[in-house]
Amino acid sequence: MRPYMHPALWCALAALGFFVVALTLAPSTGAGENSCQPIVIVDQPTANATVQGSTTLAGWAVDQGDATGSDTGILDVVVYRDGEASAGGVLVGRTTKVARPDVDVVFALGGALAGWTLGADFGSVTAGSHTLYVYALTQCGWFTTTVPIVVLSPPAEIQLDSPASGQAVATGQQIVVAGWAADRAGPGTGVDAVHVYADGPAGAGGIMLGAANYGPARDDVAAAVGKTEWTTSGFEFRWTVSGLAPGPHTLYVYAPSTASGQWSYRTVDIGVAADNIAAPPAGPTPGRTTGESGTGTYGATCGPGYVYSSGRCVSPGGATGSCPAGYLYQNGTCISPGAGPSSCGPGYVYSSGRCIPTGSATGSCPPGYVYLNGTCVRVGSGGCGYVNPYANRVC
């Protein structure tokens, strides 16, 4: 039986871009032939759409023969998969009603909860073609519509331990891209490689940085998921930063599922410091402590054409050509020629070409640092220091 719908409503729904599917009437409760005229719409997924893992199902339903005011005439909406409810179908779940003001306008309703939504997880569903059965309950009984879908195998799981999101790095510095990757579809870890790209997805402008070492032990991961075969799910990629302009960049970390052959990725943002900023000493970059040495950074970490001065790398020609118009080079930085005591705000004094807090010599530097040449440097470092423009730290 196909429910009756007034021709004017067909036009209104078409104008909204809705596609109205034919409905099947389940055994009725004895109401009149046209007393129930339900419309059940599935907005997502659309017919033959691909779904993967956690997916939101959504749409709306109205019984145009019974809807009035804030009442849609729909008592409930539930979703089954791969069969009718009474013929072996798998219950996906009961939906939640939500507001749909656009539907209210079409049916002259007010504040009705005509929309429905349901979060579904297709991660354990066999890849391939499947059918969703969406049931709407009216006073006449259950009405149903079907939507064919294609389920994809779930992507490999990728977790990044380092670098930290937004971590500042410098050209010539070695960083470690590390974490773990696995696919529940298996066998084993379900993953056999990890590749790292910069500034774009693979095949879409991304620059391949290299292949990570895949297989380091991750007993913590295996214990957390209860899968001993994931003990070797770790990966590590050591990369010396090069070829990236100063500024923000994004790393793409890829891993393939050995079950489906599908590659998935996770991203992490980093910031590359300008070339005239001294690079931090070699070694782990996250969470630097006051116990780490800062010696040996004088000339070795400055790029070609730069020298170390007052805690940073500067151009030797800064006095004449490297400073912006209206500035001159003094004590390792570019300053305004008119800078002086009158230019500093309350609580600051003029020293070595910059404004500094009046307590800098004794109290403004963190523990383990002293004030020297307009900046805080590590005690015992012999004046070594670097300025990190992204994290506002010195070594």
N, C-alpha and C positions, 0 to 999 in steps of 0.2 A: 504494500500500500504506500503510495506517495502522498504525504500530507499536502493539503491545500494551502496555497499562498496567494494573497491578493496581488494582481499584476503590478500595482503601484509599488509594493514592497520589493518586488524583483528589481525594479528600476533603481530604487533607493539603495539597495544593497550593492548593485553593480557599480553605482556611483562611488561607493565607499571602497570599492576594490575587493569585495568579498566574493568568494566562489562558494555557492551553496550546493552541497552534495546531497544525493538522494539518501533518504533515511529508510531503514527497515523497522516496521512496527512489530514489537514483540507482542505476545498475547495480551490483549487489552483487558481492562476492568469492566467493560460493558458500557462505556460512554458512547455518545453518538458518533456517527461517521466522521464529522468534521469538527467535533468539539475540541480535539487536541490537534494542534498544527505546529509541531516543534520544528525549530531550525537549530541545528548543531553545526558549529563551524570550528574547524581546526586551523588555527593560524600558523602554528608551528609544532612539529615539522610539516612542511608542505609535502605533497605526494612525491614519492620516490627520492626524498631528500636523504642525505647521509647523516647518521648520528654516531656519536662516539663517546663512551664514558658517561659522565654526568651531563644530562641534557634537560632543558626545560620544555615541557609540553604546555601549550597554551591555546586558548580560543574563547568562544562564547556560545551560549545557548539561550534561546527564548522560545516559549510556547506562545505563538502569536494568537492562539485561540483563547488564552487564559491570562495573558500578561496585562497588568494594569498597575498604575501608580509605581510603587517600588517593588512590586512582585513580578518576577520574570515568568512565573508558571513552571519553572524548573526546580524540582525538589533536590536533585543530587546529580552529580556527574562523576563517573568512574571510568577507568581505562584498563582494558585487558590487552594481552598480546598473543598473537598467533592462534586465535580461535575464539569463538563465542564463549560467554561466561558459562553456559551450560554444556559446552562441548569441548572441554579440555583447554580452554584459554587460560593463560597465566595472568593473574592479577598484577597490574603494574602499580595501581594505587588509586586512592580517592582524591579528587581534586579539591582545591581551595577556591571559593568564590571571591572574585575581585571586581572592582568597579570598572565599567566600560561606558564612559559618558557618550562616546560616539554611537554606541548601540542604543543608549537611552534616547538619543535624538531621533533615530530612525523609527523607533517603536513608541514614541511619545511617553516614555517612562521617566521617572524621577528618582535618582538615588538607588536604582536597582543594581544588584550585584550580578550582572549578566555574564561577566567574564569568568573564566576558570583557568587555573594554572596548576601544574604538577611537576615536581622535580623527580626525574627518573634516572636510574643508573643502568646503562647498557654495557658496563664494563665486563660483566660475566656472561653476556649474551653471545652466542656463536655468531661470528661474522657472516654476513650474507643478507638475503632478502627476508623481511619480516612484515607483519601487518599489525597495526594498532586498531583496536576496537574501542570506540568512544561511546559510552552509554549515557543517556540523559533520562532521568526519571520524571514523568509527568503524572497528572492525575489519571491518565489512561494507561499508564504502564511505562515500560522501558522502550526507548527508541535508540537506535545505534547507527553509527556511520563508521566507515573504515578508511584507513590511510596506509598505503604501502610505504615502507621505509627500507633503507639499506644500512645495516649496522657495520661499522668498521671496527677492526681490532683496536683495543685501547693502546695508546702510545706508551713508549717506554717512560718510566719514571726517572726524572733527573733532578738531583738536588745539588746545589752549589754551596760549598763551605767557604771558599775564597775565590777571588777577592771579595771583600765586602762591598755592598752596593754603594756607589759614589766614591770609592777609594781613590785617593790621589796618587798618581804615579808619575815618573819622569822618564824621558828618553834615556836609554841605556840602563835603566833599572830592571832587574829580573823580578818578575812576579810569578806566583804559582796559582794556576787555575785548577782547583781541586774539588772533589765531592764524590758522589756515587751515582750510578745509573743502573737500572735493572728493569725487567719486564716480567710481570707475573705470568704471562703466557708461556714463558720458558722455552726450551729446557735450560737448566742451569740458571745463570743470571738473566738469560733472555736477551743479553746485549753482548756484542763482541767488539765494539769500537767506540771511540769518542773523538769527535773532531771539533776544533775551535775556529770560529770566524770572527771578523771584526766589521762593524758598521754595515751590517746587512745580512739577510738570510743567504744561505747557500744557493747559488744559481740566480740570485737577484741582486747582484752588486756587492755581496759580502766578500771580504778578503780572507782567504784561508790562511790561518796562522800556523796550523800544523795538527798532527794527531797526538792525542794524549796517551800516556802509558795506562792501559786499562788492565785492572786485575789486582791492585793493591788490596790488602786485607781490610775488611770493614766488619769486624765481629759485632760492632754495635748495631749496624744495620740489620745483620742476620738475626740478632737477638730480638730486635724491635719488631720485625715482621714475622718472626717465627719460621724463617726459611734458611736453613743452614747453607743451601747452595748460593745464597747471596753474600757469603763471606768474602768472595773475591769481586765484589761489585764496585770497588773504589777506582778512581782515576786521578791522574796528576799530569799536568802540563806546565812545564817551566818555560817561560817566554821572556826574552829580553825586549823591552818596549822599544819599538822602532817603526818608522814609516807612518806614524800618526801625527797629525798636526796638533798643536796645543788646543785644549778645550775638551768638551764632553765627547765620549765615545761609548759604543755598546758592543759587548762581546756576546756572541751566539755560541752556545755549547750544544752540539748535536750528538744524539745516540740513536742507533737503529734497533728496531725490534727484530730479533732473529726469527720470530714466529711469522710476522707479517711482511718484513722487509721495509716497513715504514720508518722514516726518520722523524724524530721529534726534537725539539730544542727548548732550552731555557736561556734567558738573557740576564746580563748584569751590566750596570753602567759603571764606567770609570772616568776619571778626569786626568788628562795629560797636562802636566805643568809646562809653562813656556820654556823655551830653550835657554833663556838667560837666568833661570832659577836653578840653583845647585841641586843635584839629585841627592836623595838620602843615601846613606851608606848602604852597602850590600847587606842582605840578610832579610829576615821577615819584616814586612812593613806594617801589618796591623798591630796596634797596641804597643808601640815603642815605649820602653821604660827608661827611667833615669839612669839605670845601671848599664845601658848600652853605650859603647864608646862612640865618640864622634870624631876621633882623630883620623887623619889621612884624607880629608876631603878638600884640601886646599886647592891644588890645581887639577888633581886627577879626575874630579867629577864635573869640571867645567868643560863645555863644548868648545870646538875650534873657534878662535876669535874672541874668547872670553877669558877673564882672569878672576881669581877669588879676591873679594874685598868686602870687609865688614859684614860677613855672614851671608854673602850671596855672590853669584857669578855676574860680572858686569863687563861691558865692552870697554877695552882700553881707550877707545876714542870717545868715550862718553862726554868728555869735556867740550867737544866741538860738534859732533854730529849725531850722536845716538840718542840724545834727549829730545822730547817733543818741543815744538816751538814755544818760547816763553819760559823754558826751564834750562838749568845748567847742572853739570855734573859735580857733585861734592860728596866726599866720604862714602862712596859706593852707592849713591842713588841720585836720581834727578830731582831737583828742588826748584821752587820758584825763587828768582833772584831777590825778590822782596821779602822772603820769609824771615821772620825774626820774632822776638818775644811778643810783639803786638799781634802777631798772626795766630798765636796759640790761644785756645779757649781756656776757661776757668779750670784750674787744677792741673794745667800742663805748662811745661817750660820748653824753650827752644834749645836743642843740643844736637850738634853734628848734623845739621841740615834737616832736622825733623822735630815735631812736637812730641814730647814724651810726658807720661805722668810724673808729677813732682816726686813721688815716692819710688820711682823706678830703681834708684841706686840701692834700695834696701828692701822694700816690701812688695813691689809690683811683679817681680819675677817669681815663677813657681819654684817649689823646693828643688834643689839640685842645679839651679841656674843662677847666674849673676848678670847684671846689666853691663853691656860693653858696646860702645860705638852705636848707640841708639837701638839696641836689640837685646834680648835675653839669650845668653849662650850657656852651654853646659859647663859646670865646674870641672876644671881639669882638661877641657877639650882644646886648650891653647888658642881659643878664639874661633874654633870651627863652629859652623852653624849653617843650617839651610832654612829657607823660608818656604813654607808650603802654602801656595795661594788658595788651595781648596780647603785645607783643614786648619789653617791659621796656627800652625805649629812651627817650632824651631827645634833643631836637634839637640 
